């Protein structure tokens, strides 16, 4: 008999299984997978260098929109106040944007894991553009503030989605190399925004600070969306926990209002502030309880635990708080101690803002090549903390301060790419958007808390009720330089403590191997 012929004339359908095997198979559980949850039949073709470059350029333009809008409005505020004859409400033009953008960061991150990056970037950019148009058309201060809130809803969604799309395009090992480009976007927006806003307000019209977002936003959508179809898809459709999202946003908004009003509109120990703080804590506990009992929580609490997430988020938050807190308060120090003008004080912030980009670039290149990548952040944050000690205990000339401030920023900047990539590398691909949104949310809260804490420290040390705004510049200039130097030592000490905590967190954080090969980053000029 040929070996390829069947050994029995019975067909396979008529053969009987042994009793033991049939009994075992009958007890096996079966699982039916929906077609949408099934893995793809074939992997998506990798993106070409040209496609990656186009996507990254589009993402940089998108991020530039959100970054620019946080700085370009500031110099136009006096002109806006004069036109609407309402100076007392000007702070809400900034506060409304910050409140909205901070509260929705985790929402957009989670929704991008549910509905996809393409859908949510369209929603975020559409809200941002619509808010910009309404700001430009605002007939009064009330409409402008509401429109700024709408704009903040879109701006707060842009950042986590952009960072999540980057994680979809490049592997964790090569991802850090691109942080210098995106850090450079923030630097350019931080330096150019106030200058551009002043030019628009003085020579054109204040509404141009909002109308400029319209062509930039349309170009960003037109260049990004066609390429989004080629980006690998990792989102998973599931039920949206809207109650959890609302509880988290409500707790964040109330807490941000406490930080905004405390010490300015109300005393820190006033019944209003204490009641709001209690409400924020109660909402936070309600969110934690709900997340622990929901079947599909909005922000899974175990995602924030483990040996990577809490330490990476704390380190990144401490670095962000230190750089934002000093950026807000150093102009006051420059003007009182070194007698610089407002514009000169702004230029003196360049070492802090620009050199941190170099630190991020160094850390990114280290991640692509070194196995033990977190040590660059440990060394960088430790060096920054040592420089902070020098600021605390020594009185320096202006040039010595600027040089050491550049070293400080170089070390501080190393924390940003390593904390972001470590977080994204520690979770599954279907949860990258959620953890990225949570990270941006925590960083924004930490930055706001640090600004409020540094202001409280400074005012307590000075022993006088002053305002950091331009309206009370005469009061500020009346402070003796020696008193400002002595008081600012506590601010420098607080920044030093933050960076020491960040360095310690990096030491404790687990250093997991980064997925993906190391390769040369795409050059934007190609």
C-alpha positions as CSV (number, residue, x, y, z in Angstrom):
1,X,0.0,0.0,0.0
2,X,1.3,3.4,-0.9
3,X,2.3,5.4,2.2
4,X,0.3,8.4,0.9
5,X,-2.9,6.4,0.7
6,X,-5.3,6.4,3.7
7,X,-4.8,3.4,5.9
8,X,-8.6,3.0,6.5
9,X,-11.5,3.3,4.2
10,X,-13.4,5.3,6.9
11,X,-13.6,9.0,6.5
12,X,-12.3,11.3,9.2
13,X,-15.8,12.3,10.1
14,X,-16.7,8.8,11.0
15,X,-13.7,8.0,13.1
16,X,-14.4,7.8,16.9
17,X,-12.1,9.4,19.4
18,X,-10.9,7.4,22.4
19,X,-13.2,7.8,25.4
20,X,-10.6,9.4,27.6
21,X,-9.7,12.0,24.9
22,X,-13.3,12.8,24.2
23,X,-14.0,13.3,27.9
24,X,-11.1,15.7,28.3
25,X,-12.1,17.7,25.3
26,X,-15.7,18.1,26.5
27,X,-14.5,19.9,29.6
28,X,-12.4,22.5,27.8
29,X,-13.7,26.0,28.0
30,X,-14.3,27.8,24.7
31,X,-13.7,31.5,24.0
32,X,-15.3,33.4,21.1
33,X,-13.3,36.4,20.0
34,X,-15.0,39.3,18.2
35,X,-13.6,40.1,14.8
36,X,-12.6,43.6,15.9
37,X,-10.4,42.1,18.7
38,X,-8.7,39.6,16.4
39,X,-5.0,40.2,15.6
40,X,-4.2,41.4,12.1
41,X,-3.6,38.7,9.5
42,X,-0.3,40.4,8.4
43,X,1.8,43.2,10.0
44,X,1.5,46.6,8.6
45,X,4.2,47.7,6.3
46,X,6.9,49.8,8.1
47,X,6.9,53.5,7.5
48,X,9.5,54.9,5.2
49,X,12.0,57.5,6.3
50,X,10.2,60.1,4.3
51,X,6.8,59.2,5.9
52,X,8.3,59.3,9.4
53,X,9.8,62.7,8.7
54,X,6.5,64.1,7.4
55,X,4.6,62.7,10.4
56,X,7.1,64.1,12.9
57,X,7.1,67.6,11.2
58,X,3.3,67.6,11.3
59,X,3.4,66.6,15.0
60,X,5.9,69.3,15.7
61,X,3.6,71.9,14.1
62,X,0.6,70.6,16.1
63,X,2.6,70.8,19.3
64,X,3.8,74.2,18.4
65,X,0.2,75.4,18.3
66,X,-0.5,74.3,21.9
67,X,2.9,75.6,23.2
68,X,2.6,79.0,21.5
69,X,-0.9,79.7,22.8
70,X,0.4,79.4,26.4
71,X,2.8,82.3,25.9
72,X,1.6,84.5,23.0
73,X,-1.4,85.8,24.9
74,X,0.5,87.2,27.9
75,X,1.9,90.3,26.2
76,X,-1.4,91.1,24.6
77,X,-3.3,91.1,27.9
78,X,-2.9,94.9,28.6
79,X,-4.3,95.8,25.2
80,X,-7.2,93.4,25.6
81,X,-8.0,94.9,29.0
82,X,-8.0,98.4,27.6
83,X,-10.3,97.5,24.8
84,X,-12.8,95.7,26.9
85,X,-12.3,98.1,29.9
86,X,-12.0,95.2,32.2
87,X,-8.6,94.7,33.9
88,X,-9.8,92.7,36.9
89,X,-10.8,89.7,34.8
90,X,-7.7,89.5,32.7
91,X,-6.1,86.7,34.8
92,X,-9.1,84.5,33.7
93,X,-7.9,84.7,30.1
94,X,-4.9,82.6,31.2
95,X,-6.6,80.7,34.0
96,X,-9.5,79.4,31.8
97,X,-7.1,77.9,29.4
98,X,-4.9,76.3,32.1
99,X,-7.9,74.8,33.9
100,X,-9.4,73.3,30.8
101,X,-6.2,72.0,29.3
102,X,-5.1,70.4,32.6
103,X,-8.4,68.7,33.3
104,X,-8.8,67.1,29.9
105,X,-5.2,65.7,29.4
106,X,-6.0,62.3,30.9
107,X,-9.4,62.2,29.2
108,X,-7.9,62.6,25.7
109,X,-5.1,60.1,26.5
110,X,-7.6,57.5,27.5
111,X,-10.0,58.2,24.7
112,X,-7.2,57.8,22.2
113,X,-6.7,54.2,23.5
114,X,-10.4,53.6,23.0
115,X,-11.3,55.4,19.7
116,X,-7.9,55.8,18.1
117,X,-5.3,58.6,17.7
118,X,-6.7,59.8,14.4
119,X,-10.2,60.5,15.7
120,X,-9.0,62.2,18.9
121,X,-6.4,64.4,17.1
122,X,-9.2,65.6,14.8
123,X,-11.4,66.4,17.9
124,X,-8.6,68.1,19.7
125,X,-7.5,70.3,16.8
126,X,-11.1,71.1,15.9
127,X,-11.8,72.3,19.4
128,X,-8.6,74.3,19.4
129,X,-9.3,76.0,16.1
130,X,-13.0,76.7,17.0
131,X,-11.9,78.2,20.3
132,X,-9.3,80.4,18.5
133,X,-12.0,81.7,16.1
134,X,-14.4,82.5,18.9
135,X,-11.5,84.3,20.8
136,X,-10.8,86.4,17.7
137,X,-14.5,87.3,17.4
138,X,-15.1,87.8,21.1
139,X,-17.2,91.0,21.6
140,X,-16.5,91.2,25.4
141,X,-14.4,89.7,28.2
142,X,-16.9,87.1,29.2
143,X,-17.1,85.6,25.7
144,X,-13.3,85.7,25.4
145,X,-12.9,83.8,28.7
146,X,-15.4,81.1,27.7
147,X,-13.7,80.8,24.3
148,X,-10.3,80.4,26.0
149,X,-11.8,77.5,28.0
150,X,-12.9,75.9,24.7
151,X,-9.5,76.5,23.3
152,X,-8.0,74.9,26.3
153,X,-10.1,71.7,25.9
154,X,-8.4,71.3,22.5
155,X,-4.9,72.4,23.6
156,X,-5.0,70.0,26.5
157,X,-5.7,67.1,24.2
158,X,-3.0,67.9,21.7
159,X,0.0,67.2,24.0
160,X,-0.8,63.6,25.1
161,X,-2.0,62.5,21.7
162,X,1.1,63.9,20.0
163,X,3.3,62.0,22.4
164,X,1.2,58.9,22.0
165,X,1.5,59.0,18.2
166,X,5.3,59.3,18.5
167,X,5.2,56.1,20.5
168,X,3.3,54.5,17.7
169,X,5.7,55.6,15.0
170,X,9.1,54.8,16.6
171,X,10.2,52.2,19.1
172,X,11.1,53.0,22.7
173,X,14.8,52.7,22.2
174,X,14.9,55.2,19.3
175,X,12.1,57.4,20.7
176,X,14.3,59.4,23.0
177,X,16.4,60.7,20.1
178,X,13.4,62.8,18.9
179,X,12.8,64.5,22.2
180,X,15.3,67.3,21.3
181,X,13.2,68.3,18.3
182,X,10.0,68.5,20.4
183,X,11.8,70.2,23.3
184,X,13.0,72.7,20.8
185,X,9.5,73.4,19.8
186,X,8.6,74.3,23.4
187,X,11.7,76.5,23.5
188,X,10.9,78.3,20.3
189,X,7.3,78.9,21.4
190,X,8.4,80.0,24.9
191,X,10.9,82.6,23.5
192,X,9.0,83.7,20.3
193,X,5.5,83.7,21.8
194,X,5.7,86.8,24.0
195,X,7.6,88.7,21.2
196,X,5.1,87.8,18.6
197,X,2.2,88.6,20.9
198,X,3.6,92.0,21.6
199,X,4.1,92.8,17.9
200,X,0.6,91.8,17.0
201,X,-0.9,93.8,19.9
202,X,1.1,96.9,19.2
203,X,1.2,97.0,15.4
204,X,-1.8,95.0,14.2
205,X,-4.6,93.9,16.5
206,X,-4.7,91.7,19.6
207,X,-7.0,89.2,18.0
208,X,-4.2,88.2,15.7
209,X,-2.7,86.2,18.5
210,X,-5.7,83.9,18.0
211,X,-6.3,84.2,14.3
212,X,-2.7,82.9,13.6
213,X,-3.9,79.5,14.9
214,X,-6.3,79.1,12.1
215,X,-3.9,78.7,9.2
216,X,-1.4,76.8,11.3
217,X,-4.1,74.4,12.5
218,X,-5.4,73.8,9.0
219,X,-1.9,73.1,7.7
220,X,-1.3,70.7,10.6
221,X,-4.5,68.7,9.9
222,X,-3.9,68.7,6.2
223,X,-0.4,67.3,6.5
224,X,-1.0,64.9,9.4
225,X,-4.3,63.2,8.7
226,X,-3.3,61.6,5.3
227,X,-0.3,59.9,7.0
228,X,-2.3,58.8,10.1
229,X,-3.8,55.9,8.1
230,X,-0.4,54.3,7.8
231,X,0.4,54.5,11.6
232,X,0.0,51.1,13.4
233,X,-3.2,50.8,15.3
234,X,-3.1,49.8,18.9
235,X,-6.4,51.1,20.4
236,X,-9.0,48.8,21.7
237,X,-12.7,49.6,21.8
238,X,-14.3,49.3,25.2
239,X,-16.9,50.9,27.4
240,X,-16.0,54.5,28.4
241,X,-16.1,55.2,32.1
242,X,-17.6,58.7,31.9
243,X,-18.3,59.0,35.6
244,X,-14.6,58.3,36.5
245,X,-13.5,60.9,33.9
246,X,-15.9,63.5,35.3
247,X,-14.7,62.9,38.9
248,X,-11.1,63.2,37.9
249,X,-11.7,66.4,36.0
250,X,-13.8,68.0,38.8
251,X,-11.1,67.2,41.4
252,X,-8.4,68.7,39.1
253,X,-10.4,71.9,38.4
254,X,-11.2,72.6,42.0
255,X,-7.5,71.9,43.0
256,X,-6.3,74.2,40.3
257,X,-8.6,77.0,41.5
258,X,-7.2,76.6,45.0
259,X,-3.7,77.0,43.6
260,X,-4.8,80.0,41.5
261,X,-6.8,81.9,44.2
262,X,-4.9,80.9,47.3
263,X,-2.8,83.7,48.6
264,X,-4.1,86.2,46.1
265,X,-7.9,86.4,45.9
266,X,-8.4,84.5,49.2
267,X,-6.1,83.9,52.2
268,X,-4.7,80.3,52.3
269,X,-6.5,79.6,55.5
270,X,-9.7,81.3,54.6
271,X,-12.9,79.2,54.8
272,X,-13.4,79.4,51.0
273,X,-10.0,77.9,50.2
274,X,-10.3,75.3,53.0
275,X,-13.7,74.3,51.7
276,X,-12.5,74.1,48.1
277,X,-9.5,72.0,49.2
278,X,-11.7,69.7,51.1
279,X,-14.0,69.3,48.1
280,X,-11.0,68.5,45.9
281,X,-9.8,65.8,48.3
282,X,-13.3,64.4,48.5
283,X,-13.7,64.2,44.7
284,X,-10.2,62.6,44.5
285,X,-11.2,59.9,47.0
286,X,-14.5,59.4,45.1
287,X,-12.5,58.9,41.9
288,X,-10.2,56.4,43.6
289,X,-13.1,54.4,45.1
290,X,-14.9,54.4,41.7
291,X,-11.8,53.3,39.9
292,X,-11.3,50.4,42.3
293,X,-14.9,49.2,41.8
294,X,-15.6,49.9,38.1
295,X,-15.3,47.1,35.6
296,X,-13.6,49.2,33.0
297,X,-12.2,52.2,35.0
298,X,-11.3,55.4,33.2
299,X,-7.8,55.4,34.6
300,X,-6.9,51.9,35.9
301,X,-5.1,52.5,39.3
302,X,-2.8,49.5,38.9
303,X,-1.4,51.3,35.8
304,X,0.0,53.9,38.1
305,X,1.7,51.4,40.4
306,X,4.6,49.0,39.9
307,X,8.3,49.6,39.8
308,X,8.3,52.2,36.9
309,X,5.3,54.4,36.7
310,X,5.2,56.2,40.1
311,X,8.9,56.9,40.0
312,X,9.0,58.1,36.4
313,X,6.0,60.3,36.9
314,X,7.4,61.8,40.1
315,X,10.8,62.5,38.6
316,X,9.3,64.1,35.5
317,X,6.9,66.1,37.6
318,X,9.6,67.4,39.9
319,X,11.7,68.5,36.9
320,X,8.8,70.2,35.3
321,X,7.8,71.9,38.6
322,X,11.4,73.2,39.1
323,X,11.8,74.6,35.6
324,X,8.3,76.2,35.5
325,X,8.5,77.6,39.0
326,X,11.9,79.2,38.4
327,X,10.8,80.5,34.9
328,X,7.9,82.3,36.5
329,X,9.8,83.9,39.4
330,X,13.3,84.5,38.1
331,X,12.3,87.7,36.2
332,X,11.4,89.3,39.5
333,X,14.8,88.3,40.9
334,X,16.6,89.7,37.9
335,X,14.8,93.0,38.0
336,X,15.2,93.6,41.8
337,X,18.8,92.2,42.3
338,X,20.4,93.0,39.0
339,X,18.2,96.0,37.9
340,X,17.4,94.5,34.6
341,X,14.5,95.7,32.5
342,X,11.5,93.5,31.8
343,X,12.8,92.6,28.3
344,X,16.4,92.0,29.6
345,X,14.9,89.7,32.3
346,X,13.1,87.8,29.6
347,X,16.4,87.3,27.6
348,X,18.1,86.2,30.8
349,X,15.6,83.2,30.9
350,X,17.0,81.8,27.7
351,X,19.7,79.7,29.4
352,X,17.1,78.0,31.5
353,X,14.7,77.4,28.6
354,X,17.1,76.6,25.7
355,X,19.8,74.6,27.4
356,X,17.3,72.1,28.8
357,X,16.7,71.1,25.2
358,X,20.4,70.1,25.0
359,X,20.0,67.9,28.1
360,X,17.0,66.2,26.5
361,X,19.0,65.5,23.4
362,X,21.9,64.0,25.3
363,X,19.5,61.8,27.2
364,X,17.7,60.7,24.0
365,X,20.9,59.7,22.3
366,X,22.0,57.8,25.4
367,X,18.8,55.8,25.4
368,X,19.4,54.8,21.8
369,X,22.8,53.4,22.5
370,X,23.4,52.6,26.2
371,X,21.9,49.6,28.0
372,X,21.8,51.4,31.4
373,X,20.1,54.6,30.1
374,X,18.6,55.9,33.4
375,X,22.0,56.9,34.7
376,X,22.2,59.9,32.5
377,X,19.1,61.3,34.3
378,X,20.5,60.4,37.7
379,X,23.7,62.2,37.0
380,X,21.9,65.1,35.3
381,X,19.4,65.7,38.1
382,X,22.1,65.3,40.8
383,X,24.3,67.9,39.0
384,X,21.4,70.2,38.8
385,X,20.7,69.7,42.5
386,X,24.3,70.6,43.3
387,X,24.1,73.8,41.3
388,X,20.9,74.5,43.2
389,X,22.9,74.3,46.4
390,X,25.3,76.9,45.0
391,X,22.4,79.2,44.2
392,X,21.0,78.7,47.7
393,X,24.2,79.5,49.6
394,X,26.2,81.8,47.4
395,X,25.6,85.3,46.0
396,X,26.7,85.4,42.4
397,X,27.3,87.9,39.7
398,X,24.8,88.0,36.8
399,X,27.1,86.2,34.4
400,X,28.1,83.6,36.9
401,X,24.4,83.0,37.6
402,X,23.6,82.6,33.9
403,X,26.5,80.2,33.3
404,X,25.5,78.0,36.3
405,X,21.8,78.3,35.2
406,X,22.8,76.8,31.9
407,X,24.5,73.8,33.7
408,X,21.4,73.5,35.9
409,X,19.1,73.4,32.9
410,X,21.3,70.9,31.1
411,X,21.1,68.4,33.9
412,X,17.4,69.1,34.5
413,X,16.5,68.4,30.8
414,X,17.8,64.9,31.0
415,X,14.8,63.8,33.1
416,X,12.1,64.5,30.4
417,X,12.8,62.0,27.7
418,X,13.8,59.2,30.1
419,X,10.7,59.6,32.2
420,X,8.4,59.7,29.2
421,X,9.9,56.7,27.4
422,X,10.3,54.7,30.5
423,X,6.6,55.1,31.2
424,X,5.5,54.2,27.7
425,X,7.8,51.3,27.6
426,X,6.4,49.9,30.9
427,X,2.8,49.4,29.7
428,X,1.0,47.6,26.9
429,X,0.6,49.3,23.5
430,X,-3.1,49.6,24.1
431,X,-2.5,51.7,27.3
432,X,0.2,54.1,26.0
433,X,-2.3,56.9,25.5
434,X,-3.8,56.4,29.0
435,X,-0.4,56.6,30.7
436,X,0.7,59.5,28.6
437,X,-2.4,61.5,29.4
438,X,-2.0,60.7,33.1
439,X,1.7,61.8,32.9
440,X,0.8,65.2,31.3
441,X,-2.0,65.6,33.9
442,X,0.4,65.0,36.8
443,X,3.0,67.3,35.3
444,X,0.6,70.2,34.8
445,X,-0.7,69.8,38.4
446,X,2.9,69.7,39.7
447,X,3.8,72.8,37.7
448,X,0.8,74.7,39.0
449,X,1.5,73.5,42.6
450,X,5.2,74.6,42.4
451,X,4.4,78.0,41.0
452,X,1.9,78.6,43.9
453,X,4.4,77.1,46.5
454,X,7.3,79.3,45.2
455,X,5.1,82.4,45.4
456,X,4.0,81.5,49.0
457,X,7.6,80.9,50.0
458,X,8.8,84.1,48.5
459,X,6.0,86.2,50.0
460,X,6.4,84.7,53.5
461,X,10.2,85.2,53.3
462,X,9.8,88.9,52.2
463,X,7.3,89.5,54.9
464,X,5.2,91.8,52.8
465,X,2.1,91.5,50.7
466,X,3.3,92.1,47.2
467,X,2.1,91.1,43.8
468,X,4.3,89.6,41.1
469,X,2.3,91.4,38.3
470,X,3.3,94.5,36.3
471,X,0.5,96.5,37.9
472,X,2.4,96.6,41.2
473,X,5.9,97.1,39.7
474,X,6.5,100.1,41.9
475,X,6.0,98.0,45.1
476,X,8.3,95.3,43.7
477,X,11.1,97.7,42.9
478,X,10.9,99.1,46.4
479,X,12.2,95.8,47.9
480,X,15.9,96.0,48.8
481,X,18.1,93.8,46.8
482,X,19.6,92.2,49.9
483,X,16.1,91.2,51.1
484,X,15.3,89.7,47.7
485,X,18.5,87.7,47.7
486,X,17.9,86.4,51.2
487,X,14.3,85.5,50.4
488,X,15.1,83.8,47.1
489,X,17.5,81.4,48.8
490,X,14.4,79.5,50.0
491,X,13.1,79.3,46.5
492,X,16.4,77.9,45.2
493,X,16.4,75.5,48.1
494,X,12.9,74.3,47.2
495,X,13.9,73.7,43.6
496,X,17.0,71.8,44.8
497,X,14.8,69.6,47.0
498,X,12.6,68.8,44.0
499,X,15.5,67.8,41.8
500,X,17.0,65.7,44.6
501,X,13.7,63.9,44.9
502,X,13.7,63.4,41.1
503,X,17.2,61.9,41.2
504,X,16.3,59.6,44.0
505,X,13.2,58.4,42.1
506,X,15.3,57.6,39.0
507,X,17.7,55.6,41.3
508,X,14.7,53.5,42.6
509,X,12.9,53.2,39.3
510,X,13.3,49.8,37.5
511,X,15.4,50.1,34.4
512,X,13.6,47.8,31.9
513,X,15.2,47.0,28.5
514,X,13.9,49.2,25.7
515,X,12.1,47.6,22.8
516,X,13.3,48.1,19.3
517,X,16.6,48.5,17.5
518,X,18.8,51.6,17.8
519,X,19.1,53.5,14.6
520,X,19.9,57.0,13.4
521,X,17.1,59.4,13.9
522,X,15.4,61.0,10.9
523,X,17.0,64.3,10.0
524,X,14.3,67.0,9.6
525,X,16.4,68.8,7.0
526,X,16.6,65.9,4.6
